[in-house]
Amino acid sequence: MAQKSESAKAAKKANAWLKYNDKKRKEVNALAEDYKAFLSANKTERECVKSAVELAKKNGYKDLKDLIKAGTKLKAGDKVYYNNMGKALALFIIGTRPLEDGMKILGAHVDSPRLDLKQVPLYENTEQALLDTHYYGGIKKYQWVTLPLALHGVVAKKDGSVIELNIGEDENDPVFEVSDLLVHLAAKQVEKTGAKVIEGEDLNILVGSEPLKGIDKDAVKENLLKILKEKYDMDEDDFLSAEIEAVPAGPARDLGLDRSMITGYGHDDRVCAYTSLVAMLETKSVDRTAACLLVDKEEIGSVGATGMQSFFFENAIAELVNLTGDYSELKVRRALANSHMLSSDVSAAFDPNYPDVFETKNAAYFGKGIVYNKYTGVKGKSGSNDANAEYIAQIRAAMDKNDVAFQTAELGKIDVGGGGTIAYIMAKYNMQVIDAGVPVLCMHSPWEIVSKSDVYEAKQAYLAFLKEI
């Protein structure tokens, strides 16, 4: 009872829904509809970047790579984007002040936990055809069985052409599934720990069972290869140069009788990516250059050429410095060191079904707005950014000035768990960084949940940041 009363006390901060008049409520729901459409249509990092580029172009952004080739100089008010291999994206609005004065940066990631097909995935066993997978990011493996899956991705062929795959989203498409053991035969299985009840090597996706006539060996597999060839001009060897992701099939939907929430795949971290992107597109001019980063590979440590640990962002800043004046390495370093950033990533929402893992005074709640995490990390703040108090004071002032609902939180109780974002990577440049995002229930599950009001307050927070900081 003590835990429940403490939770109730912690939840007393005004719910954002209560401050909305009819006009504001329409804005909240309109943003939610747009976000649901984005989330439903973009389930991979490539799809997110492609859609973001299309939106940016419609809003007057030009390809920075084209301007570099042409040697075009940039001036205040110019809007440019830098597409990194189709899997990460940086948007910029050039400010009236020199780049050396620093930037205002919104940084989110567009990759999400999923099942990736192995390079040699297709095989047959007892006249069932399956695809072998390797899970990506932190997941509870047992959550990924017995639910409809779709296949999204690209197949790069030796002739240089690229095939885009999206199978399972249209109502006329087939879907795919990882099978599980029936309860009648699962006596030993259910005695295992949650981490072992489904093993990683058992996340094999069922994709076919009809044999091809006239074939003696692996006839079901051969039938699937025939289908792939006919529909997608794809040979079995083409899997070697493919990136195909198995994700939950189906669109994001309203959740609750009051339709106050959204359930869907990939809220972590596309809810922050989308609201950051919208805030950036709605911003017309800035004093200091504004940047919006949508990056890949955060779920596996921000590694690789499209992750935040690569130099693609630093390289883009060097190009901006070169196109806005006389280039020098010192100007690049100053531009980064004098910047302020919101590491726009989700936080864990308090779950009344599992109160014991939260310290309720320092937990995030649905309906209370964007969440600021001074630090993440694990145990003794290991691996965290730990934002400066002075910077947090600036953020507080900006939020209050613009009537943005916000809250602060930690990621669960000390020694219970933990997590991280790209904040610590950007802090290496000596810039001011704090984590800021939307609270999420069921994080890293196939179907995550957010509050529509928190989505709206996140967008408003990102707008206020670009305006005030």
Secondary structure as GFF3:
##gff-version 3
##sequence-region A 1 469
A	DSSP	alpha_helix	2	10	.	.	.	ID=ss1
A	DSSP	three_ten_helix	16	19	.	.	.	ID=ss2
A	DSSP	alpha_helix	22	41	.	.	.	ID=ss3
A	DSSP	alpha_helix	45	58	.	.	.	ID=ss4
A	DSSP	beta_strand	62	63	.	.	.	ID=ss5
A	DSSP	alpha_helix	64	70	.	.	.	ID=ss6
A	DSSP	beta_strand	79	84	.	.	.	ID=ss7
A	DSSP	beta_strand	88	93	.	.	.	ID=ss8
A	DSSP	three_ten_helix	99	101	.	.	.	ID=ss9
A	DSSP	beta_strand	104	109	.	.	.	ID=ss10
A	DSSP	beta_strand	114	125	.	.	.	ID=ss11
A	DSSP	beta_strand	128	136	.	.	.	ID=ss12
A	DSSP	three_ten_helix	141	144	.	.	.	ID=ss13
A	DSSP	beta_strand	149	156	.	.	.	ID=ss14
A	DSSP	beta_strand	162	167	.	.	.	ID=ss15
A	DSSP	beta_strand	177	178	.	.	.	ID=ss16
A	DSSP	three_ten_helix	183	185	.	.	.	ID=ss17
A	DSSP	three_ten_helix	189	191	.	.	.	ID=ss18
A	DSSP	three_ten_helix	200	202	.	.	.	ID=ss19
A	DSSP	beta_strand	205	208	.	.	.	ID=ss20
A	DSSP	alpha_helix	219	232	.	.	.	ID=ss21
A	DSSP	three_ten_helix	236	241	.	.	.	ID=ss22
A	DSSP	beta_strand	242	248	.	.	.	ID=ss23
A	DSSP	beta_strand	253	255	.	.	.	ID=ss24
A	DSSP	beta_strand	261	264	.	.	.	ID=ss25
A	DSSP	alpha_helix	267	282	.	.	.	ID=ss26
A	DSSP	beta_strand	290	295	.	.	.	ID=ss27
A	DSSP	three_ten_helix	298	300	.	.	.	ID=ss28
A	DSSP	alpha_helix	312	324	.	.	.	ID=ss29
A	DSSP	alpha_helix	329	337	.	.	.	ID=ss30
A	DSSP	beta_strand	340	343	.	.	.	ID=ss31
A	DSSP	beta_strand	347	348	.	.	.	ID=ss32
A	DSSP	three_ten_helix	355	357	.	.	.	ID=ss33
A	DSSP	three_ten_helix	360	362	.	.	.	ID=ss34
A	DSSP	beta_strand	370	373	.	.	.	ID=ss35
A	DSSP	beta_strand	377	378	.	.	.	ID=ss36
A	DSSP	alpha_helix	389	401	.	.	.	ID=ss37
A	DSSP	beta_strand	406	408	.	.	.	ID=ss38
A	DSSP	beta_strand	418	419	.	.	.	ID=ss39
A	DSSP	alpha_helix	423	427	.	.	.	ID=ss40
A	DSSP	beta_strand	432	437	.	.	.	ID=ss41
A	DSSP	beta_strand	439	440	.	.	.	ID=ss42
A	DSSP	beta_strand	448	451	.	.	.	ID=ss43
A	DSSP	alpha_helix	452	468	.	.	.	ID=ss44
###
